[in-house]
């Protein structure tokens, strides 16, 4: 049975956060830009997320018996899923139906997915397929720096939403691309009122 390692990302005044649980075969690696750290003896099996859209990086891993006293590990490459937390007061779950045999497990590992379920709700689970890592998420809130601390309690990990986590900073304009004085003058002239234009012309005539 998987034990929960309490890794808390301390954020200022995060009042409402939903709990997202994972089945044992789906291992959370990263949420938005926050990496999820696991210990050798235990791993994170649930996290807390505020309302909003989040990107979660996972890895599928399972062990199957292939012969008497012989086992084989099946695992996928890391993949991303997009989850929408629309109710911060609820619990959610990311799961998948465990394959019956190692052949089916290997097939799943090549095209992983997960069912996203709102626990205690009558809503049907949503099938979430893997997405490209360049998917950009955006919120109106500024990103909050996180402090990671490992504890021995059972506090689930808490993660803050991140603005445009894969978005690279735009390069600054070269001198040749910057607006000329004439362009700037034309812009501000178009923004001025008729009274301001007359006052400006009168002032220039007087000088």
C-alpha positions in Angstrom: 0.0 0.0 0.0 1.4 3.4 -0.9 2.1 5.7 1.9 1.7 9.5 1.7 4.7 11.6 2.1 3.8 15.1 3.4 5.5 17.6 1.2 3.9 21.0 1.6 4.4 24.0 -0.7 3.8 26.8 1.7 1.7 29.6 0.2 0.3 32.7 1.8 -3.3 32.5 2.9 -4.4 29.7 0.5 -7.9 29.3 2.1 -9.7 27.0 -0.4 -8.0 24.1 -2.0 -9.5 20.9 -3.4 -7.8 17.5 -2.8 -6.8 15.6 -5.9 -6.1 11.9 -5.2 -4.1 9.5 -7.4 -4.4 5.7 -7.8 -1.2 3.8 -7.0 -0.3 3.3 -10.6 -0.3 7.0 -11.5 2.6 8.9 -9.9 2.5 12.7 -9.8 5.8 14.3 -10.9 5.0 17.9 -11.4 2.1 20.4 -11.0 2.3 23.5 -13.2 5.9 24.5 -12.5 6.1 22.8 -9.1 8.0 19.5 -8.9 6.6 16.8 -6.6 9.3 15.2 -4.6 9.0 11.5 -3.5 11.1 9.7 -0.9 12.6 6.2 -1.4 10.2 4.7 1.1 7.0 6.6 0.4 5.5 8.7 -2.4 2.9 11.4 -2.7 -0.6 10.0 -3.5 -2.6 13.3 -3.2 -2.1 17.0 -3.6 -4.1 20.1 -2.9 -5.0 22.6 -5.7 -6.9 25.9 -5.7 -9.8 26.3 -8.1 -8.7 26.8 -11.7 -7.1 24.9 -14.6 -3.9 23.1 -13.8 -1.3 21.0 -15.7 -0.1 17.8 -14.0 2.8 15.7 -15.1 2.4 12.0 -14.3 4.1 8.7 -14.9 2.4 5.3 -15.1 4.1 2.4 -13.3 3.0 -1.1 -12.4 4.4 -4.5 -11.7 3.1 -7.8 -13.1 4.0 -11.4 -12.4 5.2 -13.0 -15.6 6.3 -16.4 -14.2 6.6 -18.1 -10.8 8.5 -15.8 -8.6 9.4 -13.5 -11.5 8.0 -10.0 -12.0 8.3 -7.3 -14.7 7.9 -3.5 -14.2 5.8 -1.7 -16.8 6.1 2.1 -16.9 5.3 4.9 -19.3 7.3 8.0 -20.2 6.2 11.1 -18.2 3.0 12.7 -19.7 0.9 15.8 -19.0 -2.8 16.0 -18.2 -5.0 19.2 -17.9 -7.4 19.2 -14.9 -10.1 21.8 -14.2 -10.8 22.3 -10.5 -14.2 24.0 -10.5 -15.1 23.4 -6.9 -12.3 24.0 -4.3 -14.5 22.3 -1.6 -14.5 18.9 -3.2 -12.3 15.9 -3.6 -11.1 14.7 -7.0 -9.5 11.6 -8.2 -7.2 10.7 -11.2 -7.5 7.0 -12.0 -7.3 4.3 -14.6 -8.6 0.8 -14.8 -5.7 -1.6 -14.1 -4.8 -3.8 -17.0 -5.7 -7.5 -16.7 -2.3 -8.6 -18.0 1.2 -7.3 -18.8 0.4 -7.2 -22.5 -2.5 -4.7 -21.9 -0.4 -2.8 -19.5 2.4 -2.3 -22.0 -0.2 -1.1 -24.6 -1.6 1.4 -22.0 1.9 2.7 -21.2 2.4 3.7 -24.8 -0.8 5.8 -24.9 -1.6 6.6 -21.2 -4.7 8.5 -20.1 -6.7 9.0 -16.9 -10.2 9.4 -15.7 -10.8 12.6 -13.8 -13.6 12.1 -11.2 -15.3 14.5 -8.8 -15.8 12.3 -5.7 -19.3 12.3 -4.2 -20.8 13.8 -7.4 -23.3 12.4 -9.9 -21.1 13.7 -12.7 -19.5 11.1 -14.9 -15.7 10.9 -14.8 -14.0 12.7 -17.7 -11.5 10.9 -19.9 -8.3 13.0 -20.0 -5.7 12.2 -22.7 -2.1 13.2 -22.6 -1.4 16.7 -24.0 1.7 18.5 -25.4 4.0 20.1 -22.8 3.7 23.5 -24.6 0.1 24.0 -23.5 0.0 27.4 -21.8 -2.2 28.1 -18.8 -3.0 31.6 -17.7 -4.7 33.2 -14.7 -5.2 36.8 -13.5 -3.2 36.2 -10.4 0.5 36.7 -10.2 2.5 33.6 -9.5 3.5 33.1 -5.8 6.9 31.8 -5.0 6.8 28.5 -3.1 8.9 27.2 -0.2 9.2 23.4 -0.2 9.5 21.7 3.2 9.4 17.9 3.9 7.4 16.9 7.0 6.5 13.6 8.6 2.8 14.4 8.9 0.1 13.4 6.3 -0.5 16.9 4.9 -1.0 16.6 1.1 1.1 18.7 -1.2 -0.3 22.2 -2.0 0.5 23.8 -5.3 -0.2 27.4 -6.5 -1.5 28.2 -10.0 1.1 29.5 -12.4 0.8 32.0 -15.2 1.8 30.8 -18.7 4.3 28.3 -17.4 5.7 27.3 -20.7 5.6 30.8 -22.2 9.1 32.1 -22.9 9.8 35.8 -22.4 9.5 37.8 -25.7 12.8 39.1 -27.0 13.3 42.8 -26.8 12.9 44.9 -30.0 16.1 45.7 -31.9 16.9 49.5 -32.4 15.6 49.3 -36.0 12.3 48.0 -34.8 11.7 50.7 -32.2 9.3 53.5 -33.1 10.7 56.7 -34.6 10.1 60.2 -33.2 7.7 60.9 -36.1 5.7 57.8 -35.4 5.4 58.7 -31.8 4.4 62.3 -32.7 1.7 61.0 -35.0 0.4 58.7 -32.3 0.1 61.3 -29.6 -1.4 63.8 -32.1 -4.1 61.3 -32.9 -4.8 60.9 -29.2 -5.1 64.6 -28.5 -8.4 66.5 -28.4 -9.1 69.5 -30.8 -8.6 71.9 -27.9 -5.2 70.4 -27.1 -4.2 70.5 -30.8 -5.1 74.2 -31.1 -3.2 75.0 -27.8 -0.2 73.1 -29.1 -0.2 75.0 -32.5 -0.7 78.4 -30.8 2.2 77.6 -28.5 4.4 76.7 -31.4 3.5 79.9 -33.3 4.3 82.0 -30.3 7.7 80.4 -30.0 
